[in-house]
Amino acid sequence: MTDDMPVSPADVRSAAEALKAAIDTHLAAVENRSGENDPRVQQAYDALAAAAETYDDLLFSAYEEVTPFGPSDVDEDDDEDDVDEDDDAGFGDDLEWEPDSR
């Protein structure tokens, strides 16, 4: 897409469908891999990365919205600067989400 051409909702929807298909293709390649260095897995990975980037770009262009996919521009060292050193609640960045065991 060029900067002077607006992104339509149909463009975003098409990119979302391509991303879903790339996820399915990647999963199938992983499930059927023939070894650690199966080129089909690498090809599917590359296609998935490209589809995710395209979707992210179009989503942002159309709606100024982002996804959690891809690299973050936030420097992890900066997060430590934001923590109050007097805060001794014991909460840290090393916590992981655990599903409800009900």
Disulfide bonds with the S-S distance in Angstrom:
none
